[in-house]
């Protein structure tokens, strides 16, 4: 697992550095920011997987394979939802007004601590 993590981090750093060099600092920062956000969300998913493993009594030897496919599935579904959300926002500009209304309605409650 440690070797696999090291190889993954090295590949990510290499790719991010290439993005930075070829597409500029802004694109490089966006890549690394997106990577860190995805890793943070993956940690949350790991907790859910561990709870499910215990609940469904998944054998220890099968957990790595199940976890790998779970992570791939989560990343795939997240990408699909991001692309669908992007398509909706680009096609239906009034959706932005709905989101803006939610933010305007909710922000005083956040700042007042209610």
C-alpha positions as CSV (number, residue, x, y, z in Angstrom):
1,X,0.0,0.0,0.0
2,X,2.8,2.4,0.8
3,X,4.5,1.7,-2.6
4,X,1.2,2.1,-4.4
5,X,0.6,5.4,-2.6
6,X,4.1,6.7,-3.4
7,X,3.7,5.8,-7.1
8,X,0.3,7.5,-7.2
9,X,1.7,10.7,-5.5
10,X,4.7,10.8,-7.8
11,X,2.5,10.4,-10.9
12,X,0.2,13.2,-9.6
13,X,3.1,15.5,-8.8
14,X,4.6,14.9,-12.3
15,X,1.3,15.5,-14.1
16,X,0.6,18.6,-12.0
17,X,4.1,19.9,-12.7
18,X,3.6,19.3,-16.4
19,X,0.2,21.2,-16.3
20,X,1.9,24.0,-14.5
21,X,4.8,24.2,-17.0
22,X,2.6,23.8,-20.1
23,X,-0.6,25.6,-19.2
24,X,0.7,28.1,-16.7
25,X,0.6,28.7,-12.9
26,X,-3.2,29.3,-12.8
27,X,-3.9,25.9,-14.4
28,X,-1.3,24.2,-12.2
29,X,-2.9,25.6,-9.0
30,X,-6.3,24.6,-10.2
31,X,-5.1,21.0,-10.8
32,X,-3.4,20.7,-7.4
33,X,-6.4,22.3,-5.6
34,X,-8.8,19.9,-7.3
35,X,-6.6,17.0,-6.4
36,X,-6.5,18.0,-2.7
37,X,-10.3,18.4,-2.6
38,X,-10.7,15.0,-4.2
39,X,-8.4,13.4,-1.7
40,X,-10.2,15.0,1.2
41,X,-13.5,13.7,-0.1
42,X,-12.0,10.3,-0.6
43,X,-11.1,10.1,3.1
44,X,-14.8,10.6,3.9
45,X,-15.6,7.8,1.6
46,X,-13.1,5.5,3.3
47,X,-14.9,5.9,6.6
48,X,-18.2,4.9,4.9
49,X,-16.6,1.9,3.3
50,X,-15.1,0.7,6.6
51,X,-18.5,0.9,8.2
52,X,-20.1,-1.0,5.3
53,X,-17.3,-3.6,5.4
54,X,-18.1,-4.3,9.1
55,X,-21.9,-4.2,8.6
56,X,-21.8,-6.7,5.6
57,X,-18.9,-8.8,7.0
58,X,-16.8,-8.4,3.9
59,X,-13.8,-10.8,4.3
60,X,-10.4,-9.1,4.9
61,X,-8.9,-10.6,1.7
62,X,-11.8,-9.0,-0.4
63,X,-11.7,-5.6,1.1
64,X,-8.9,-4.2,-1.1
65,X,-10.7,-5.2,-4.3
66,X,-14.1,-3.9,-3.1
67,X,-12.5,-0.7,-1.9
68,X,-10.7,-0.1,-5.2
69,X,-14.0,-0.5,-7.1
70,X,-15.8,1.6,-4.6
71,X,-13.4,4.5,-5.0
72,X,-13.5,4.2,-8.8
73,X,-17.3,4.2,-8.6
74,X,-17.4,7.2,-6.4
75,X,-15.0,9.2,-8.6
76,X,-17.0,8.2,-11.7
77,X,-20.3,9.3,-10.1
78,X,-18.8,12.6,-8.9
79,X,-17.4,13.3,-12.4
80,X,-20.8,12.6,-13.9
81,X,-22.5,14.9,-11.4
82,X,-20.0,17.7,-12.0
83,X,-20.5,17.4,-15.8
84,X,-24.3,17.3,-15.5
85,X,-24.2,20.3,-13.2
86,X,-22.0,22.2,-15.7
87,X,-24.3,21.3,-18.5
88,X,-27.4,22.5,-16.6
89,X,-25.7,25.8,-15.6
90,X,-24.6,26.5,-19.2
91,X,-27.9,25.5,-20.7
92,X,-30.3,27.1,-18.2
93,X,-29.0,30.4,-16.9
94,X,-32.1,30.9,-14.6
95,X,-30.7,28.0,-12.5
96,X,-28.0,30.5,-11.4
97,X,-30.7,32.8,-10.2
98,X,-32.1,30.1,-8.0
99,X,-28.7,29.3,-6.5
100,X,-28.1,33.0,-6.0
101,X,-31.5,33.3,-4.2
102,X,-30.6,30.4,-1.9
103,X,-27.3,32.1,-1.0
104,X,-28.9,35.4,-0.4
105,X,-31.6,33.8,1.8
106,X,-29.1,31.6,3.7
107,X,-26.2,34.0,4.2
108,X,-27.7,36.2,6.9
109,X,-28.5,33.0,8.9
110,X,-24.9,31.9,8.6
111,X,-23.5,35.2,9.7
112,X,-26.0,35.6,12.6
113,X,-25.3,32.1,13.8
114,X,-28.9,30.8,13.7
